[in-house]
Protein backbone atom coordinates (compact mmCIF):
# COMPACT_ATOMS: atom_id res chain seq x y z
CA UNK A 1 0.00 0.00 0.00
CA UNK A 2 1.35 3.39 -1.02
CA UNK A 3 1.75 5.61 2.09
CA UNK A 4 0.83 8.68 0.03
CA UNK A 5 -2.49 7.08 -0.91
CA UNK A 6 -3.38 5.06 2.18
CA UNK A 7 -1.30 6.63 4.93
CA UNK A 8 0.29 4.28 7.42
CA UNK A 9 0.08 0.53 6.93
CA UNK A 10 -1.03 -0.80 10.31
CA UNK A 11 0.11 -4.35 11.13
CA UNK A 12 -1.70 -6.68 13.53
CA UNK A 13 -0.20 -9.37 15.75
CA UNK A 14 -1.09 -12.05 13.21
CA UNK A 15 0.59 -10.16 10.37
CA UNK A 16 -2.32 -8.53 8.57
CA UNK A 17 -1.44 -5.30 6.72
CA UNK A 18 -4.43 -3.05 7.26
CA UNK A 19 -5.74 0.48 7.00
CA UNK A 20 -4.56 2.94 9.65
CA UNK A 21 -8.11 3.17 11.11
CA UNK A 22 -7.57 -0.21 12.75
CA UNK A 23 -4.71 1.34 14.70
CA UNK A 24 -7.03 4.00 16.08
CA UNK A 25 -9.46 1.29 17.19
CA UNK A 26 -6.71 -0.62 18.99
CA UNK A 27 -5.54 2.53 20.77
CA UNK A 28 -9.05 3.27 22.01
CA UNK A 29 -10.27 -0.19 23.03
CA UNK A 30 -6.86 -1.62 24.10
CA UNK A 31 -7.50 -4.89 22.29
CA UNK A 32 -5.11 -6.58 19.86
CA UNK A 33 -7.20 -7.06 16.73
CA UNK A 34 -6.60 -9.66 14.00
CA UNK A 35 -6.80 -10.11 10.25
CA UNK A 36 -10.49 -10.92 10.71
CA UNK A 37 -11.07 -7.30 11.75
CA UNK A 38 -10.04 -5.90 8.37
CA UNK A 39 -11.90 -6.67 5.16
CA UNK A 40 -11.20 -5.14 1.76
CA UNK A 41 -13.29 -5.48 -1.38
CA UNK A 42 -10.21 -6.89 -3.09
CA UNK A 43 -10.22 -9.80 -0.68
CA UNK A 44 -13.98 -10.26 -1.07
CA UNK A 45 -13.77 -10.47 -4.87
CA UNK A 46 -10.69 -12.69 -4.67
CA UNK A 47 -12.51 -15.14 -2.37
CA UNK A 48 -15.54 -15.24 -4.66
CA UNK A 49 -13.41 -15.84 -7.77
CA UNK A 50 -11.51 -18.62 -5.99
CA UNK A 51 -14.75 -20.32 -4.94
CA UNK A 52 -16.07 -20.06 -8.49
CA UNK A 53 -12.88 -21.67 -9.83
CA UNK A 54 -13.27 -24.51 -7.34
CA UNK A 55 -16.82 -25.11 -8.50
CA UNK A 56 -18.45 -24.19 -5.20
CA UNK A 57 -21.22 -22.30 -7.01
CA UNK A 58 -22.02 -25.37 -9.16
CA UNK A 59 -21.65 -23.48 -12.41
CA UNK A 60 -24.18 -20.78 -11.57
CA UNK A 61 -23.70 -17.25 -12.84
CA UNK A 62 -21.65 -15.35 -10.27
CA UNK A 63 -23.29 -12.02 -9.43
CA UNK A 64 -22.87 -9.17 -6.95
CA UNK A 65 -26.11 -10.33 -5.36
CA UNK A 66 -26.04 -12.87 -3.83
CA UNK A 67 -22.42 -14.02 -4.16
CA UNK A 68 -20.50 -10.85 -3.29
CA UNK A 69 -22.99 -9.81 -0.61
CA UNK A 70 -22.97 -13.30 0.91
CA UNK A 71 -19.16 -13.20 1.12
CA UNK A 72 -19.35 -9.85 2.93
CA UNK A 73 -21.94 -11.21 5.37
CA UNK A 74 -19.74 -14.24 6.04
CA UNK A 75 -17.05 -11.89 7.35
CA UNK A 76 -19.54 -10.33 9.76
CA UNK A 77 -21.17 -13.61 10.79
CA UNK A 78 -17.75 -15.20 11.22
CA UNK A 79 -17.68 -13.96 14.82
CA UNK A 80 -20.75 -16.02 15.74
CA UNK A 81 -19.95 -18.90 18.06
CA UNK A 82 -16.90 -17.10 19.48
CA UNK A 83 -16.50 -15.16 22.72
CA UNK A 84 -17.45 -11.96 20.89
CA UNK A 85 -20.61 -10.31 22.22
CA UNK A 86 -20.95 -7.37 19.84
CA UNK A 87 -19.48 -6.84 16.37
CA UNK A 88 -18.95 -3.21 15.36
CA UNK A 89 -18.71 -2.98 11.58
CA UNK A 90 -17.48 0.22 9.98
CA UNK A 91 -18.42 0.81 6.35
CA UNK A 92 -15.98 3.32 4.92
CA UNK A 93 -16.63 5.90 2.24
CA UNK A 94 -19.66 8.07 1.55
CA UNK A 95 -23.23 6.96 1.03
CA UNK A 96 -23.85 6.77 -2.71
CA UNK A 97 -20.28 5.82 -3.67
CA UNK A 98 -20.48 3.09 -6.29
CA UNK A 99 -17.65 1.21 -4.57
CA UNK A 100 -19.69 0.78 -1.40
CA UNK A 101 -23.05 -0.24 -2.80
CA UNK A 102 -22.48 -3.98 -2.39
CA UNK A 103 -21.45 -3.48 1.24
CA UNK A 104 -24.52 -1.34 1.96
CA UNK A 105 -26.69 -4.04 0.41
CA UNK A 106 -24.97 -6.70 2.52
CA UNK A 107 -25.56 -4.91 5.81
CA UNK A 108 -29.17 -4.24 4.75
CA UNK A 109 -29.58 -7.98 4.44
CA UNK A 110 -28.02 -8.47 7.88
CA UNK A 111 -30.77 -6.29 9.35
CA UNK A 112 -33.36 -8.38 7.54
CA UNK A 113 -31.91 -11.75 8.56
CA UNK A 114 -31.39 -10.93 12.24
CA UNK A 115 -33.86 -9.83 14.88
CA UNK A 116 -34.40 -6.08 14.94
CA UNK A 117 -33.08 -5.84 18.51
CA UNK A 118 -29.82 -7.52 17.42
CA UNK A 119 -28.83 -4.93 14.79
CA UNK A 120 -28.41 -1.18 15.13
CA UNK A 121 -27.50 1.18 12.29
CA UNK A 122 -25.42 4.23 13.23
CA UNK A 123 -24.93 6.83 10.52
CA UNK A 124 -22.04 9.30 10.88
CA UNK A 125 -22.71 12.57 9.08
CA UNK A 126 -21.31 16.10 8.82
CA UNK A 127 -23.08 19.21 10.04
CA UNK A 128 -21.16 22.07 8.39
CA UNK A 129 -21.02 25.41 10.17
CA UNK A 130 -21.28 28.53 7.98
CA UNK A 131 -19.20 31.17 9.74
CA UNK A 132 -20.57 34.02 7.59
CA UNK A 133 -24.16 33.47 8.72
CA UNK A 134 -23.20 31.73 11.97
CA UNK A 135 -25.50 28.78 11.39
CA UNK A 136 -25.32 25.01 11.26
CA UNK A 137 -26.66 23.49 8.04
CA UNK A 138 -28.60 20.24 8.32
CA UNK A 139 -29.28 19.71 4.61
CA UNK A 140 -26.18 17.55 3.92
CA UNK A 141 -27.26 15.18 6.70
CA UNK A 142 -30.84 15.11 5.46
CA UNK A 143 -29.74 14.24 1.93
CA UNK A 144 -27.29 11.61 3.19
CA UNK A 145 -30.00 9.92 5.25
CA UNK A 146 -32.40 10.10 2.30
CA UNK A 147 -29.79 8.40 0.10
CA UNK A 148 -29.23 5.71 2.74
CA UNK A 149 -32.97 5.10 3.09
CA UNK A 150 -33.28 4.74 -0.69
CA UNK A 151 -30.81 1.86 -0.38
CA UNK A 152 -33.05 0.14 2.15
CA UNK A 153 -31.46 1.14 5.46
CA UNK A 154 -33.10 3.32 8.08
CA UNK A 155 -30.49 4.69 10.48
CA UNK A 156 -31.36 4.24 14.15
CA UNK A 157 -28.80 6.75 15.44
CA UNK A 158 -27.17 9.80 13.89
CA UNK A 159 -23.68 10.77 15.04
CA UNK A 160 -23.15 14.31 13.79
CA UNK A 161 -19.66 15.71 13.34
CA UNK A 162 -19.73 19.39 14.16
CA UNK A 163 -17.51 22.32 15.11
CA UNK A 164 -20.25 23.96 17.19
CA UNK A 165 -22.80 22.76 19.74
CA UNK A 166 -25.96 21.54 18.00
CA UNK A 167 -28.91 23.77 19.00
CA UNK A 168 -32.09 22.11 20.18
CA UNK A 169 -34.04 23.26 17.12
CA UNK A 170 -31.52 21.55 14.79
CA UNK A 171 -31.81 18.31 16.78
CA UNK A 172 -35.59 18.49 16.43
CA UNK A 173 -35.28 19.19 12.71
CA UNK A 174 -32.94 16.24 12.18
CA UNK A 175 -35.22 14.00 14.23
CA UNK A 176 -38.26 15.00 12.17
CA UNK A 177 -36.73 14.91 8.69
CA UNK A 178 -34.40 11.93 9.25
CA UNK A 179 -36.96 9.79 11.09
CA UNK A 180 -34.89 9.19 14.24
CA UNK A 181 -35.65 9.92 17.87
CA UNK A 182 -34.37 13.25 19.12
CA UNK A 183 -32.36 11.46 21.81
CA UNK A 184 -30.68 9.48 19.03
CA UNK A 185 -29.19 12.59 17.44
CA UNK A 186 -25.70 12.46 18.95
CA UNK A 187 -23.34 15.41 18.83
CA UNK A 188 -19.73 14.60 17.97
CA UNK A 189 -18.03 17.94 18.45
CA UNK A 190 -14.36 18.55 17.73
CA UNK A 191 -12.59 17.80 21.03
CA UNK A 192 -9.54 19.42 22.62
CA UNK A 193 -7.99 15.95 22.92
CA UNK A 194 -8.62 13.03 20.58
CA UNK A 195 -8.84 10.61 23.49
CA UNK A 196 -11.58 12.64 25.15
CA UNK A 197 -14.02 11.71 22.36
CA UNK A 198 -15.32 8.48 24.03
CA UNK A 199 -16.14 10.41 27.20
CA UNK A 200 -17.87 13.12 25.17
CA UNK A 201 -19.97 10.53 23.31
CA UNK A 202 -20.77 8.85 26.62
CA UNK A 203 -22.02 12.19 27.94
CA UNK A 204 -24.13 12.60 24.81
CA UNK A 205 -25.79 9.26 25.48
CA UNK A 206 -24.50 7.19 22.55
CA UNK A 207 -23.98 4.06 24.66
CA UNK A 208 -27.39 4.49 26.26
CA UNK A 209 -29.10 4.71 22.85
CA UNK A 210 -27.20 1.71 21.45
CA UNK A 211 -27.89 -0.43 24.50
CA UNK A 212 -31.56 0.53 24.56
CA UNK A 213 -31.91 -0.46 20.93
CA UNK A 214 -30.11 -3.77 21.50
CA UNK A 215 -32.14 -4.43 24.65
CA UNK A 216 -29.01 -4.49 26.84
CA UNK A 217 -29.70 -3.41 30.40
CA UNK A 218 -26.17 -3.29 31.89
CA UNK A 219 -24.73 -0.22 30.23
CA UNK A 220 -23.36 1.80 33.14
CA UNK A 221 -19.72 2.32 32.10
CA UNK A 222 -16.57 2.17 34.19
CA UNK A 223 -14.55 5.02 32.74
CA UNK A 224 -12.84 6.32 35.88
CA UNK A 225 -9.30 5.42 34.75
CA UNK A 226 -9.85 6.92 31.31
CA UNK A 227 -11.28 10.06 32.92
CA UNK A 228 -8.21 10.32 35.16
CA UNK A 229 -5.94 10.01 32.12
CA UNK A 230 -7.78 12.77 30.24
CA UNK A 231 -7.70 15.01 33.30
CA UNK A 232 -3.96 14.43 33.60
CA UNK A 233 -3.47 15.30 29.93
CA UNK A 234 -5.47 18.51 30.30
CA UNK A 235 -3.47 19.51 33.37
CA UNK A 236 -0.09 19.36 31.60
CA UNK A 237 1.54 22.79 31.70
CA UNK A 238 1.37 24.37 28.24
CA UNK A 239 4.88 25.76 28.71
CA UNK A 240 6.34 22.36 29.58
CA UNK A 241 7.22 21.18 26.08
CA UNK A 242 9.75 19.16 24.10
CA UNK A 243 10.43 19.34 20.37
CA UNK A 244 10.73 16.06 18.47
CA UNK A 245 11.62 15.76 14.78
CA UNK A 246 10.40 12.84 12.68
CA UNK A 247 12.81 12.54 9.76
CA UNK A 248 11.13 10.40 7.13
CA UNK A 249 10.40 9.81 3.46
CA UNK A 250 6.62 10.22 3.36
CA UNK A 251 6.21 13.53 5.18
CA UNK A 252 3.86 15.03 2.56
CA UNK A 253 1.08 13.03 4.19
CA UNK A 254 1.13 13.15 7.98
CA UNK A 255 -1.04 10.02 8.20
CA UNK A 256 1.95 8.03 6.90
CA UNK A 257 3.40 8.22 10.42
CA UNK A 258 0.19 8.43 12.45
CA UNK A 259 1.10 5.67 14.95
CA UNK A 260 4.55 7.19 15.50
CA UNK A 261 2.96 10.59 16.09
CA UNK A 262 0.36 9.21 18.49
CA UNK A 263 3.05 7.20 20.35
CA UNK A 264 5.02 10.41 20.92
CA UNK A 265 1.89 12.02 22.35
CA UNK A 266 1.36 8.97 24.59
CA UNK A 267 4.96 9.28 25.80
CA UNK A 268 4.29 12.94 26.50
CA UNK A 269 1.32 12.00 28.68
CA UNK A 270 3.55 9.63 30.66
CA UNK A 271 6.26 12.28 31.10
CA UNK A 272 3.85 15.12 31.85
CA UNK A 273 5.01 17.22 28.89
CA UNK A 274 3.51 18.55 25.69
CA UNK A 275 5.23 17.10 22.63
CA UNK A 276 5.66 19.37 19.62
CA UNK A 277 6.25 17.25 16.51
CA UNK A 278 7.68 18.38 13.19
CA UNK A 279 8.05 16.20 10.12
CA UNK A 280 11.20 16.69 8.05
CA UNK A 281 11.78 15.29 4.57
CA UNK A 282 14.96 13.21 4.76
CA UNK A 283 15.73 14.13 1.13
CA UNK A 284 16.36 17.71 2.24
CA UNK A 285 19.08 16.81 4.76
CA UNK A 286 22.78 16.58 3.96
CA UNK A 287 26.08 17.07 5.75
CA UNK A 288 26.16 20.79 4.99
CA UNK A 289 22.76 21.65 6.46
CA UNK A 290 22.12 18.95 9.10
CA UNK A 291 23.17 21.20 11.97
CA UNK A 292 20.96 24.07 10.82
CA UNK A 293 17.95 21.77 10.34
CA UNK A 294 18.31 19.58 13.44
CA UNK A 295 19.97 21.57 16.23
CA UNK A 296 16.72 22.99 17.62
CA UNK A 297 15.15 19.63 18.44
CA UNK A 298 15.24 17.84 21.79
CA UNK A 299 14.83 14.42 20.18
CA UNK A 300 14.82 12.75 16.78
CA UNK A 301 12.88 9.77 15.38
CA UNK A 302 13.85 8.07 12.12
CA UNK A 303 10.90 5.78 11.25
CA UNK A 304 10.46 2.89 8.84
CA UNK A 305 10.11 2.85 5.07
CA UNK A 306 11.10 1.09 1.87
CA UNK A 307 13.36 1.97 -1.05
CA UNK A 308 16.50 4.06 -1.39
CA UNK A 309 14.95 7.51 -1.73
CA UNK A 310 16.05 9.81 1.10
CA UNK A 311 18.34 7.21 2.64
CA UNK A 312 21.47 9.36 2.77
CA UNK A 313 19.50 12.07 4.56
CA UNK A 314 18.44 9.55 7.19
CA UNK A 315 22.02 8.39 7.66
CA UNK A 316 23.23 11.98 8.02
CA UNK A 317 20.44 12.66 10.56
CA UNK A 318 21.54 9.69 12.64
CA UNK A 319 25.18 10.75 12.48
CA UNK A 320 24.25 14.22 13.71
CA UNK A 321 22.15 12.81 16.57
CA UNK A 322 24.88 10.38 17.61
CA UNK A 323 27.74 12.88 17.53
CA UNK A 324 25.80 15.73 19.14
CA UNK A 325 24.15 13.69 21.93
CA UNK A 326 20.60 14.31 20.75
CA UNK A 327 18.17 11.63 22.02
CA UNK A 328 17.44 9.32 19.10
CA UNK A 329 15.01 6.52 18.31
CA UNK A 330 15.29 4.49 15.10
CA UNK A 331 12.49 2.24 13.92
CA UNK A 332 12.80 -0.62 11.40
CA UNK A 333 14.56 1.05 8.44
CA UNK A 334 15.69 3.65 10.98
CA UNK A 335 17.54 0.92 12.89
CA UNK A 336 19.14 -0.41 9.73
CA UNK A 337 20.32 3.09 8.83
CA UNK A 338 21.72 3.50 12.36
CA UNK A 339 23.78 0.34 11.88
CA UNK A 340 25.02 1.49 8.46
CA UNK A 341 25.88 4.95 9.82
CA UNK A 342 27.87 3.44 12.67
CA UNK A 343 29.70 1.09 10.32
CA UNK A 344 30.59 3.91 7.92
CA UNK A 345 31.63 6.57 10.43
CA UNK A 346 32.90 4.61 13.44
CA UNK A 347 34.22 1.39 11.91
CA UNK A 348 35.32 3.37 8.84
CA UNK A 349 33.70 0.84 6.53
CA UNK A 350 32.69 3.57 4.11
CA UNK A 351 31.22 1.19 1.53
CA UNK A 352 28.72 -0.21 4.06
CA UNK A 353 25.23 -0.48 2.64
CA UNK A 354 22.07 -2.54 2.50
CA UNK A 355 21.43 -4.99 -0.32
CA UNK A 356 18.00 -3.35 -0.54
CA UNK A 357 19.74 -0.33 -2.08
CA UNK A 358 22.77 -1.98 -3.69
CA UNK A 359 22.58 -5.70 -4.41
CA UNK A 360 26.29 -5.77 -5.29
CA UNK A 361 27.56 -3.86 -2.25
CA UNK A 362 30.93 -5.13 -1.03
CA UNK A 363 29.98 -4.59 2.62
CA UNK A 364 26.38 -5.81 3.08
CA UNK A 365 25.78 -4.66 6.65
CA UNK A 366 22.06 -5.22 6.01
CA UNK A 367 20.96 -8.21 3.95
CA UNK A 368 18.27 -10.82 3.41
CA UNK A 369 18.96 -13.90 5.50
CA UNK A 370 18.65 -16.81 3.10
CA UNK A 371 18.36 -19.36 5.89
CA UNK A 372 15.46 -17.33 7.25
CA UNK A 373 13.40 -17.24 4.04
CA UNK A 374 14.72 -20.17 2.04
CA UNK A 375 15.55 -18.20 -1.11
CA UNK A 376 17.15 -14.87 -1.82
CA UNK A 377 14.28 -13.02 -3.43
CA UNK A 378 12.04 -10.15 -2.37
CA UNK A 379 8.55 -11.41 -3.15
CA UNK A 380 6.63 -12.54 -0.07
CA UNK A 381 9.67 -12.50 2.19
CA UNK A 382 8.61 -9.96 4.80
CA UNK A 383 8.54 -10.70 8.49
CA UNK A 384 5.02 -9.59 9.36
CA UNK A 385 3.27 -9.53 12.71
CA UNK A 386 4.30 -10.21 16.26
CA UNK A 387 7.62 -11.93 17.09
CA UNK A 388 9.31 -12.51 20.47
CA UNK A 389 12.48 -10.66 21.44
CA UNK A 390 14.92 -11.51 24.25
CA UNK A 391 16.48 -8.51 26.00
CA UNK A 392 20.00 -8.59 27.44
CA UNK A 393 20.30 -7.76 31.11
CA UNK A 394 21.74 -4.43 32.23
CA UNK A 395 20.92 -2.67 28.98
CA UNK A 396 18.84 0.40 28.19
CA UNK A 397 16.28 -1.82 26.48
CA UNK A 398 15.81 -4.08 29.51
CA UNK A 399 15.48 -1.09 31.85
CA UNK A 400 12.81 0.46 29.61
CA UNK A 401 10.72 -2.70 29.30
CA UNK A 402 11.42 -4.05 32.76
CA UNK A 403 11.40 -7.68 31.64
CA UNK A 404 13.50 -10.22 29.79
CA UNK A 405 11.17 -11.20 26.95
CA UNK A 406 8.89 -8.94 24.92
CA UNK A 407 6.74 -9.34 21.83
CA UNK A 408 6.56 -6.66 19.17
CA UNK A 409 5.25 -6.32 15.62
CA UNK A 410 7.40 -6.37 12.50
CA UNK A 411 7.11 -5.33 8.86
CA UNK A 412 10.39 -5.75 7.01
CA UNK A 413 12.41 -8.17 4.90
CA UNK A 414 16.03 -7.19 5.58
CA UNK A 415 18.12 -7.99 8.66
CA UNK A 416 21.44 -7.00 10.22
CA UNK A 417 24.25 -9.16 8.81
CA UNK A 418 25.64 -11.21 11.71
CA UNK A 419 29.08 -11.32 10.06
CA UNK A 420 29.60 -7.73 11.25
CA UNK A 421 27.82 -8.06 14.59
CA UNK A 422 30.93 -8.62 16.75
CA UNK A 423 32.84 -5.75 15.18
CA UNK A 424 29.90 -3.39 15.69
CA UNK A 425 29.57 -4.38 19.34
CA UNK A 426 33.29 -4.08 20.02
CA UNK A 427 33.16 -0.53 18.67
CA UNK A 428 30.27 0.44 20.95
CA UNK A 429 27.03 -0.40 19.15
CA UNK A 430 25.54 -2.91 21.57
CA UNK A 431 23.01 -5.49 20.45
CA UNK A 432 20.58 -5.45 23.37
CA UNK A 433 17.74 -7.47 21.88
CA UNK A 434 17.64 -10.52 19.62
CA UNK A 435 15.27 -13.22 18.45
CA UNK A 436 15.03 -16.12 20.95
CA UNK A 437 17.61 -18.19 19.06
CA UNK A 438 19.92 -15.16 18.89
CA UNK A 439 20.19 -15.08 15.09
CA UNK A 440 18.22 -11.89 14.37
CA UNK A 441 19.18 -8.48 15.72
CA UNK A 442 16.12 -6.74 17.16
CA UNK A 443 17.53 -3.79 19.16
CA UNK A 444 20.80 -1.86 19.09
CA UNK A 445 21.90 0.92 21.45
CA UNK A 446 24.86 3.07 22.42
CA UNK A 447 25.76 3.26 26.10
CA UNK A 448 27.68 6.54 26.29
CA UNK A 449 24.87 8.65 24.90
CA UNK A 450 21.89 10.45 26.51
CA UNK A 451 19.55 8.17 24.57
CA UNK A 452 20.44 6.23 21.42
CA UNK A 453 18.36 3.15 20.68
CA UNK A 454 16.85 1.58 17.59
CA UNK A 455 14.57 -1.39 17.01
CA UNK A 456 13.95 -3.63 14.02
CA UNK A 457 10.31 -3.89 15.11
CA UNK A 458 7.63 -1.18 15.21
CA UNK A 459 6.95 -0.29 18.87
CA UNK A 460 4.42 2.36 17.83
CA UNK A 461 1.95 -0.30 16.70
CA UNK A 462 1.24 -1.43 20.28
CA UNK A 463 1.33 1.94 22.03
CA UNK A 464 -1.80 3.07 23.88
CA UNK A 465 -2.57 6.45 25.48
CA UNK A 466 -2.68 4.78 28.91
CA UNK A 467 0.02 2.20 28.07
CA UNK A 468 2.68 4.06 26.05
CA UNK A 469 5.41 2.21 24.19
CA UNK A 470 8.53 2.06 26.42
CA UNK A 471 10.97 3.12 23.68
CA UNK A 472 8.98 6.31 23.10
CA UNK A 473 8.62 7.00 26.83
CA UNK A 474 12.39 6.78 27.15
CA UNK A 475 12.93 9.11 24.20
CA UNK A 476 10.65 11.83 25.55
CA UNK A 477 12.10 11.46 29.04
CA UNK A 478 15.62 11.94 27.65
CA UNK A 479 14.42 14.87 25.54
CA UNK A 480 13.17 16.56 28.73
CA UNK A 481 16.60 16.25 30.30
CA UNK A 482 18.58 17.71 27.39
CA UNK A 483 16.27 20.55 26.34
N, C-alpha and C positions, 0 to 999 in steps of 0.2 A: 504494500500500500504506500502510495506516494505521500510523504508528510505534508507537502504543500496542498494536497487535495483532501486528505483525510485527517490531518493533524497527527497526533501521537498514535502509534500502534500499541495498544494495551495488551499485555500478555498475562494469561491466567496461570494458575498453578499447573494445570494439566496441558499447558502449551498452546492454547488457542490464541491466535492473533486476532484481536477484536478492535472495535471502534472505541475511541477514548471515553465515550459515555459510560461504558462498563466500569471504568476506573472511578468515575464519580460515584457510581452506585456502591462500589466496594468501600470507598472512603466514608460514605454516610452510614451504611448499615453494618460495617465491620464484619463482613462475611466474605470468605474467599469463594468467588463464583467459578464456574467451570465453562467448558466449551458449549454445554447445553444452554447456557444463558445468552448466547449470541447466535443469531440466525440471520443469514443474508439471503437475498433472493437468488444469488448465484448458487449457493448451496442447495436451495430448494429445487431449482431447475435441474441442477446436476443430479440430485437424488431421483427426480422423476424420470430423467432420461436413462439413468442406470437401470431403474426398475423396468422401464419399457424394453430395454435391450435384453433384460433377463426373462422377458415374457410374463412378468407379474400381472400385466393388464390384459393378458389373454388375447392380444391382437386388437383390442379396442382402440378407437381413435383417442389419442391423448389430448386433453383439452385443459384450459385454465380451470374451468369448473367441470368436473369435480377434482381432477387429479392434482393440480397445483394447490388448490385450496385445502384439499385433504392432507397434503404434505405439510402445509403450514399448521393445520390443526394438530397434526401428530406431534409437532414440536411443543405445542402448548399442553396437550394431553399427556405428554411423556412424563410429566411430574406426578401423575396419578399413581397411587400405590406406593409412593415414597413418603418420607417424613415431612414433606412440604405441605403446609396448611393453605397458603395463599400464593398464587402465581401472579406477579405483576408483569404485564406485557406492554412494553412501549412500542408503539407504531410510529416510526420516524416519518419525517416529511410533512407535507401540507395536504389537507383534505382537497381532493380533486386532482392531485398529481397522478398521472397515468401509471407511474411506477408502483404506486401503492394500492391500486384498485383491488388487486387480488388479495392483498392482506386485509383490507377493509371488509371484503366479502367473506373472508375466512372467519374473522372475529364476529361478523354478523351471524354466521352460522353457529358459532359457539354459543351466542346468546339464545339461539333458537333451540339448540340441542340440550342445553343445561337448564335447570330450574332458574327462574327469574331472580331468586334470592341468592343464587350462587355466582352471578355475573354482574359486575357494575362497570359502566362505561364512564370514563372521566375524560373530558375534552379540554385540552389546554389551548387557550386562545390569547390574542393580544388585544388590549384596550389602549389604543394610541391616545396620547394627550397632546392637544393642539395648544401650544403655548401662546399663540397670537390671540385666540379667543378664550383661553383658559378653560377648556372643556375637554371631557373625556368622550371619545366617540365609540358608540356601541355597534355601529353598523358592520364593521369587519367581523365581529363575533357573531352577529345575527346571520350574516351571509354564510359564514363558515358552518354554523349549526344547520342552516337550511341545506347546504351541500351535503353534510353528513347524513341528515335525515333522508335526503333523496337517495342515498345509498343503502338505506334500510336500518340505520342505527340511530336510536334516540339517546342522546347523552343524558346520564343521570346526574352528573356533577359537572359544573364549569369551573375550571381553575383559570383565573384571568390575570395574565401578566400586565402589570401596570406600574407607572412611575409615581402615581398619585393615589391617595385613598379613594376608594370607589364610593361615591355618594349614595345615599339610600335610594334616591329616585332612579339611579342607573341600575342598581340591583333589582329593583322592582320591574324596570323595563326589560332587563335581560330575562328575568323570571317569566314575564308575560310572553315575550316574543320568542323565547328559546324553549319554552315548555319545560322548565325545571323549577323546583321549589326555590323560594328566595333564600332559604338557609343553605341551599346547595350551590349558590354562587359564591365561590371562594376567591378572596383577594390574594394574589401572589405579588406583593409589592417588592420592588428592588430593595434588598437588605444592605445594611452597613457591613455585614460579614456573611459570606456565602454559607457558612455553617450554622447561621442563625435561622435559615429558611425553614427547617423542620419545626422549630419552635413557633415560628410565625404561623405556619400552616396549622399547627396544633391549636393555636389560639383562635384561628379563624374557624375551626371546627371541621376540618377535612376528615380527620380520623373518625369523628363522631358520625358524620354523614355516610362515610364508607361502611362503618360497622352497622349502622342502622339499616342500610340497604341490604347488607349481607346477613342480617339477623344475628349479629354477634353482640353478646351482652357484656363481655369483659373488655372494655376498651379504655379503661383509665390507664394512662401511660405512666411509665417510670422514667422521667427525663431529668432527674435531679443532677446526675453527673454531667450530662450534656449542658444543662443550664449553668452549672458551675464553670465548665470550660469556656462557654461563651462569655460569661461575666468576667472571667480572668482575661480573655482576649480583649474585651472592651476596656479593661482597666490598665492595659499596658500604656505606659507613658509615651505620648506621641514623639517626644524628643529623644527617646531611647531607641536608637536605630542603628542598623548595620547595613552596609552596601555590599551586595553580592552580584558578581558578573557571571552570566552564563554565556560561555564562548562556544558557539555552535555553528552548524552549517545550514539550519533551516529556520533562521531567525525571522524571516519575512512573515511567518505565520506562528504566532505565539503558542497556539494550541499544539504545535509540534513538540513542545517541552512542558505540557500542562502538568504532568505528574511530578516533574522535577520542580516546577514552580510551586505547586501546592506543598510538596515536601519541605521546601525552604520555609514556607509560611508555618507549617506544622512545627518545624524546629524553632522558629521564632516564638511560637506560643510556649514551647517548653523552656525557652531561655528568657522569657519575659521581655522580648525586644520586638520592635517592628523591623521587618526585613524589606529593604528596598531592592528590587531586582531589575537589572538591565540586561538585555540580550545584545550580544555583540557578534557580528558576522566574522567568523574566523578567517575568511578570505581577506579581510581588511587589515589583518595584523601581520607585521613582519618585524625583523630585528631592529629596524630603524625607528619604528613608532610604538613598540610594545610598552615602553615606559610611559609615554604620554597617554596611551589608551587605558593602561591597567593600574597605574599607581594610585588612583583614588578609591580603589575598592578594598574592602576589608576581607573579602574572600572570593574565590574563583571556583566555578564548576565547569568542567569540560565533559559534556554528556555524550551519549552514544550516537551512532550514525553509520552510514555505509558509503563506500566509494572514496576516491582520493581527492575530491574537491575540498579545499580549505584545510587540508591536513597539515601543511607546513605552518599555517597560522596557529593551529592547535598546539603543535610541538613548541613553537616559540612562546605561546602563552604559558605552557607548563614550565619551560625553562625560566621564564621571568618569575613565576610564582615560587619555584624551588630556590632560585638564587637570592630572591628578595624577601624570603620568609613570609610570604602571603599564604594564609590558610587555603588549602587546595583539596578538592575532591574530584577524582576522575571516575567516570562511569563507562563501562564496556569499552567502546572505542577510545574513550578518554583514558582508561587504564593502559590500553595497548600503546597509545601515544606517549604516556608517561614512561613506559618501559623503553620505547625507542629513544625518547629524549635523553634518558639517563645513559643509555648505551652510547649514544652519539657524543654527548658532552662530558660525561664523567669517565666512561671506559675508553673514550676516544675512538670508538668504532664508528667512524663517520658515515660509512656505507650502510649502517643498520636501517632496516626497513621491514615492512610487512609484505608478504607475498600477495596480499590483497591488492596492493598498489604496484608491486613490481615482482612478477612471477620469477624473474631471473636474478633477483637480488643475491649478492654474494654473502650477505649477513642477514639471514631470515630470522630476526628476533621474534617476529610473530608469524605463525604458519598454521596450516591445517594439519592436524594430527591424523595421519593415515590410519594408525591403529585404532583411533577413536571412531572413524567413520567408514572404514573399510576401503574406500577408494579416494583418490585425490581429485575430487571434482566439487564444484560449488552447489549444483542442484540438490536441494533437499538435505543439506548437510548441517543445518543450523541446530544448535542446542536451544531448545525452546521449553519454557516452563520451569518448574521448581526443581532445584538440585541441592543436595546437602553440601555443606562446607565445614571443614574442621579448622578451628582457629588455634594458632599457637599460643601457649601461655606467655604471660608477661609481654604482650604486644599491645599496641594502640587498639587494634581490632578487638581483642579479647576484652579489654577494659570497657570499650564502648558497648559491646553486646552483653557482657557479663555472663557468658556461658561458653562452653567448648564447641558445641555444634549448633549451626544455624541452617536455615533453609531459605534460599532466595531464588528469584526468578531470573532466567537468562533469555537472551535473544541475540545470538551471535554464531559465527562459524569458525572464527580464527582463535588460536590460543597462543600463549607465551611458549616459545621454544625452550624446552628443558635443557638443551645443550648449553645455553648461556645462563641458566639459572644460578649456578654456583658463583660465576664471575660477577653477576649483578649483586648477589647478596654480599659477597666479600667487599664490594665497593660501597655498600651502604644501602642498597635497595632491598629491604627485607621482605621476604615472602611470608606473610602472616596468616594466610588462609589458603587451603588447598582442597581439592576433592578428597573424599575419604581415603582413596588409595594413594593419594599424594602425587598423582600424575598431572593434574591440571591446576594451574595457578589461578586462584580466585581473588586474592587481595595482596597488594603490595603497599609498603609504607616506608617512610624515612624517619628515623628516630630523632636526629638532631635538627628538628624543624618544628615550628609552632603547631602545624597540622598539615601533614602531607600523606594522603591515603587515597587509594584507587581500587575499585572493585571490577571484576569481570562481569558480575551480575548487575541487575538494576534494582537497587534498594528502594527507589522511589515508588515502585509498583506495589509495595506492601505498606507504605506509610499511611497513617490515619491521623486526623487532627488531634485525637486523644491518645494515640500510640505512634508518635513520630519515629521515622527511620533513624536508627542510632548514628549512622554515618553522617546524616544531615544535622542531627543534634550536635554532634561533635564539631562540625564545621562552623555552625553559627556561634557556638560557645567560644571557639578559638577566635572567630572574627570579632567577638565582643572584647576580647582581651588585647587585640592588636590595634583596634581602631584609634 
